[in-house]
Amino acid sequence: MQQVKKNCLYVGSVFHKRHKPFTHSFKYRVFSLFCDIEEMPALSDSLRLFSYNKFNLMGFYDKDHGPRNGDNLYKWIVDIANGRNIDINGGKIYFLGFPRILGYVFNPISLYFLYDKKHTLQAVLYQVKNTFGEQHCYLAPLETPGKIDKHAHQKMFHVSPFMEMDAEYNFSLQEPDENLSFAIHQFDRTGKILTATWDGKKTPLTDKAILKTFITHPLLTLKIIAGIHWEALRLWLKGAKYIPKPHQKEQDIT
């Protein structure tokens, strides 16, 4: 049996680079939450500055994720996995993403790591959101349990108004440990369009760490949504072609 992961924060950065028709890049300092979703209530009881489904300096709300109606997130993911013949019943599911800060959050992408009873990683669920309030999930079973390979997915969901839908994502990911390392490479028929990376160093999930990251990264989640719109304005000023949002398909899991 592999070692059980511990709940923590990852402090690092997000980097984006557009490769064509012109180059455009930015980098922001961020921190993210890595946590067993079934342990959220116990964490809420043991930490003063973290709450589950309640307002606090840092928090996690079920209604921000999965079906986004407040239903049990663990059961929702298990049902998805069972429907694709991925057996994780009784195993742990870890969330990686941005927590609510003072009641607000926007997660461009969140990841769920699906472990079986022996704590062997079986699949990764990528949950992508756009600023129009829509969401799509990409489920990636591991060909070799416990070993994350590069995942390729056809783009199924409109994210940026300056990116065509006819594209493919290549996800490159290491199982979070002392360090976080995640990259997305987006390609169209003529080559690479975008590179996005998300990295960080592990720090224990304590009240002291929560307060420290809040001070060093004030109003993080508001800055994320503000940064998205600021970079969109910069792209538009550079002459990026605006692409109207297509109708979102009913299927929200690929």
Protein Blocks (a to p, Z undefined) as FASTA:
>chain_A
ZZdddddddddddddddfbfbdcddddddddddddfklmmmmmmmpmkbcehiacfbdcd
fklgcjlnopafklmmmmmmmmnopafehiacdddddddeehiacdfbacdddddfkopa
fbdcdddddfkopacddddddfbghiacddddddfbdfbfcbcfbdcddddddddffbcc
dddddddfkbcfbdcddddddddddfklmmmmmmmmghklmmmmmmmmmmmmmmmmnopa
cdddddddfblcZZ
